[in-house]
Amino acid sequence: MNKKELINQLYNLRKLTNQAECEAFENKLSELSEEISIEDIGEVCKIFDDNTKDEEIMFGVIHMIEKLAGYDYLKCIVTHTPLMIEGKDWALTLNKRILNSKKYYPEYIEVIKSLNEKEKAQIIDLLIAVKNDNISRFGEKVDYLLQRC
């Protein structure tokens, strides 16, 4: 099965409403995990849904895409997470994990600096939502990032 078909099937199963869906989702995710590339992140981000019934299984998607780490991964996260309308909480989670990373946080700042004004405005709005979600944990990090960008 090709990657596009796997991603479409994961998208269709993303609600994870019963055991059969959960098992099918995990199997398809395992298949995709062996083939995933940076170019797939935009489509994979569409899989995230805040109304999923099994957040633990959905975290498997995060772990899968995080193994692609690096500048190109960060660039994809910056450009695609603000567009995650059905997965807004997951978009916040992906960005929180980067903000908490000693390795990727400084590089994330550089990626955001390189964006055009529209993209920069979109990620800044999302980062402000991250800050407001947990000011004590992310307030300083987001403020520092915003001062640099």
C-alpha positions as CSV (number, residue, x, y, z in Angstrom):
1,M,0.0,0.0,0.0
2,N,1.4,3.4,-0.8
3,K,1.8,6.3,1.7
4,K,-1.1,8.3,0.4
5,E,-3.5,5.4,0.9
6,L,-2.1,4.7,4.4
7,I,-2.5,8.4,5.4
8,N,-6.1,8.4,4.0
9,Q,-6.9,5.3,6.0
10,L,-5.4,6.8,9.2
11,Y,-7.5,9.9,8.6
12,N,-10.7,7.9,8.3
13,L,-9.9,6.0,11.5
14,R,-8.7,9.0,13.5
15,K,-11.7,9.1,15.8
16,L,-10.7,5.7,17.3
17,T,-14.2,5.0,18.5
18,N,-13.9,1.3,19.0
19,Q,-11.3,-1.5,19.5
20,A,-11.4,-2.5,15.8
21,E,-10.6,1.1,14.7
22,C,-7.8,1.3,17.3
23,E,-6.2,-1.9,16.1
24,A,-6.5,-0.9,12.4
25,F,-5.1,2.5,13.2
26,E,-2.1,1.1,15.0
27,N,-1.4,-1.4,12.2
28,K,-1.6,1.3,9.5
29,L,0.5,3.7,11.6
30,S,3.2,1.0,11.9
31,E,3.2,0.5,8.2
32,L,3.5,4.3,7.5
33,S,6.2,4.6,10.2
34,E,8.5,2.6,8.0
35,E,8.0,4.8,5.0
36,I,7.4,8.3,6.3
37,S,9.4,11.3,5.1
38,I,9.4,15.0,5.7
39,E,7.2,15.5,2.6
40,D,4.4,13.6,4.3
41,I,4.1,15.8,7.5
42,G,1.5,18.2,6.1
43,E,-0.8,15.3,5.2
44,V,-0.1,13.5,8.4
45,C,-1.0,16.6,10.5
46,K,-4.5,16.3,9.1
47,I,-4.9,13.0,10.9
48,F,-4.9,14.7,14.3
49,D,-8.4,15.2,15.8
50,D,-9.2,16.7,19.2
51,N,-12.2,14.4,19.4
52,T,-10.4,11.2,19.2
53,K,-11.4,8.6,21.7
54,D,-7.9,7.3,22.4
55,E,-5.3,9.9,22.9
56,E,-2.6,7.3,23.8
57,I,-2.8,5.8,20.4
58,M,-2.9,9.2,18.7
59,F,0.4,10.0,20.5
60,G,1.9,7.3,18.2
61,V,1.5,9.8,15.3
62,I,3.5,12.4,17.3
63,H,6.2,9.9,18.0
64,M,6.3,8.8,14.3
65,I,6.8,12.3,13.0
66,E,9.2,13.4,15.7
67,K,11.7,10.8,14.6
68,L,12.1,13.0,11.4
69,A,13.6,15.7,13.5
70,G,15.8,18.5,12.2
71,Y,15.4,21.8,10.4
72,D,13.1,20.5,7.7
73,Y,10.9,18.8,10.3
74,L,10.7,22.1,12.3
75,K,9.8,24.0,9.1
76,C,7.0,21.6,8.5
77,I,5.7,21.9,12.0
78,V,5.8,25.7,11.8
79,T,3.8,25.8,8.6
80,H,1.4,23.0,9.1
81,T,0.4,23.1,12.8
82,P,-1.4,26.5,12.6
83,L,-3.6,24.8,9.9
84,M,-4.7,21.9,12.2
85,I,-8.3,23.1,12.7
86,E,-9.7,19.7,13.9
87,G,-6.5,19.0,15.9
88,K,-5.8,22.4,17.6
89,D,-4.9,20.7,20.9
90,W,-2.5,18.4,19.1
91,A,-1.0,21.4,17.3
92,L,-0.4,22.9,20.8
93,T,1.1,19.7,22.0
94,L,3.5,19.4,19.0
95,N,4.7,23.0,19.6
96,K,5.0,22.5,23.4
97,R,7.3,19.5,22.8
98,I,9.6,21.7,20.7
99,L,9.6,24.5,23.2
100,N,10.6,22.0,25.9
101,S,13.5,20.7,23.7
102,K,16.9,22.0,24.6
103,K,18.1,20.8,21.2
104,Y,15.3,22.1,19.0
105,Y,14.1,25.2,20.7
106,P,17.0,27.4,19.5
107,E,16.6,26.1,16.0
108,Y,12.9,26.6,16.1
109,I,13.5,30.3,16.6
110,E,15.7,30.4,13.5
111,V,13.0,28.6,11.5
112,I,10.4,31.1,12.6
113,K,12.6,34.0,11.7
114,S,12.9,32.7,8.2
115,L,9.1,32.7,7.5
116,N,7.2,35.1,5.4
117,E,4.9,37.5,7.3
118,K,1.7,35.4,6.8
119,E,3.3,32.2,8.1
120,K,5.0,34.0,10.9
121,A,1.7,35.6,12.0
122,Q,0.0,32.1,12.0
123,I,2.6,30.4,14.1
124,I,2.8,33.4,16.5
125,D,-0.9,33.1,17.1
126,L,-0.5,29.4,17.8
127,L,2.5,30.1,20.2
128,I,0.5,32.7,22.0
129,A,-2.2,30.0,22.5
130,V,0.5,27.7,23.9
131,K,1.6,30.4,26.3
132,N,-2.0,31.1,27.4
133,D,-2.6,27.4,27.9
134,N,0.1,27.2,30.5
135,I,1.7,30.6,31.3
136,S,3.9,29.3,34.1
137,R,5.5,26.7,32.0
138,F,5.6,28.4,28.5
139,G,5.3,32.1,29.2
140,E,9.0,32.9,29.3
141,K,9.9,30.6,26.4
142,V,7.3,32.0,24.1
143,D,8.1,35.6,25.1
144,Y,11.8,35.0,24.5
145,L,11.0,33.4,21.1
146,L,8.7,36.3,20.1
147,Q,11.4,38.9,21.0
148,R,13.8,37.1,18.7
149,C,11.5,36.8,15.8
